[in-house]
Amino acid sequence: MSRAKKLRVAVVFGGRSAEHEISILSARFVVESLDRDRFEPVLVGIDKHGRWLAQEESLLLGQARDPRLVRLSQAAPAVQLSPYPASGEKSGIDEASDGALATTSTATLDVAGRGPLGVDVVFPVLHGPMGEDGTVQGLLTLADVPFVGSGVLGSAVGMDKDVMKRLLRDAGLPIVPFLSVSAARWKRAREAVLGEIADLGPQKTMFVKPANLGSSVGVSKATGRQEIEQAIEVAFGFDDKVVVEPGVVGLRELECAVLGGDEPIASRVGEIRVTHPDGFYSYAAKYVDEHGATTLVPAEISAEEEERVQRLSLATFEALSCHGLARVDFFRAADGTIYVNEVNTMPGFTAISMYPKLFEASGIGAKALVSRLVDLALERGERRKKLKTSY
């Protein structure tokens, strides 16, 4: 395609999760970083009721950078994504809505048919359940629309901390011992669960997390039975499965970004240093308290340690079937042991987020980074078109 003809990129953001507001801030960064010589953004916000709404760029870019203040425009045309390909056979399909992001109002966002507001690729800047967990990725796959990021499998296992850690463990990657607890088992066998938590290790401090959420939403640091029970109840307010892990002695938090498809690359390694009263990298430390944490890029670790973290990042990316991008988070213990904490398949793209910072320190600026992500999505889309559907 000629460079003179800009590619239309549907930036989808918001979503039905507790990370809705962070997604809006991430979308703002992505739109600001799009190369306007190559791309034209088409904005679609998903509200907390699941409605897809066309959004104005000026409204998004004018949002405050405080997640407590950002909002989607509700006075906007509704958008729907048809769950079938926009190209190919039309038998049994209404010609008026063939392959389109058909709207119930006056706007039309034709995904692949190059309609009045047709788009060539989707950048789903969605964090958390109902967006980063394979649900939207499945819808886009059914509609035969190229999209940025991991596919259905990589997104799903990257979201579920329980399944993720099982796969990492089976791949021989170092992880902290953990316990997964369902809401049903917690209700049925609370005492047994508390006993299993006590058996996780000698550390008195435990971290309790919703299994399917990010941005530290619902995460608590707990010491003692009462605090642990309270933390579990808080986590169950966001998910029906909870992960409990012992604290790491002398904990340092390291992060490494990954970019690519068949031959991914790892960024420089960064470090998070928390000064917030919560005592860990909580939601407040990340997004509310501007002095709650500092980032150090590159991290103050040896060259050998950085190389090990980079190798583990690429191995994690491969083990979890990731694509396009991911941020891999690590714990470094006082004795130098490195543990894979978790992977984020659609990491934050806010002004303070580590993913773009890590690649900037690696020589890839925001504009080049976003362009490469879109190109990777298009390349994968072209490969998928060549796959046989008949035998």
C-alpha angles and dihedrals in degrees: 000000000000116000087229089068106069121221113238112228119197106213106201118193146153108051140175099292142089087258091064095114095047088052090057090053091047091051090052090056093047093050091047089051098048114117100242091199088066108021141048116197124227109192126216121176123196112209125212091266090058097254116146110222132182110241134203118240093221091056093050094048091047094057120119116253091234110097090215090065105042122106141174119239108254093187092076138108114274119243131204130189114218110227095227135072119280092220135053130036117017098192110139093003123118106246090215093063103028111151093335139140082234116196133212089217133045100294124088122199105187106194104201105355093077093233125166091300098017119163131206101203139009125229103198100199090184125141126200133000120352091028116033096033101076097272098104090033089058092050092050091047091053090049090051092236120150111237139181120253140020122341128242097289098042092046094048097049091040090057098047107072092194096054091037093056092046091055093045090050092049090050089057095248117146115256136163115257110266144181125215117207127188121212090241093054092045089055093045103040110018096151093050091050092050089051091052090050090054089053093056092089147309093276113109095206119081131186116218120198139174104249094227109042140077142197087068090282110164093004118139136185108219137183122188133011098286095050092045092052091049091048092052091051090050091050092049087059087071104033141010092234127057133194121211123195134175118245117259116241112244090005121201119178117222129182134194128186125218127203129183149046122247093000106030123185130215124225130224112288120256134195133220116215113192123208098162117118090243086076095224139057094285129166089263092050090050104043113006109040107058088199095042096102142002129213124220117200115211099025120235096251132117122273089248092054092047091051090050092051090049092050091049090049092055091045090051091048090053097041092055096044093243124170137191101001145000140160115221117204124206141189120219114200125212090257091056097257112149120214128187105234103182146311127243112206094191103029122192118282097192123132090266099039120127099220096071091035092055093052092044087058087049093055100264113113126206096265094049091044095053091044091053091050091053091047091051090053092051092047091052090047091055091050091050091053089060094056116107119246096184132058 
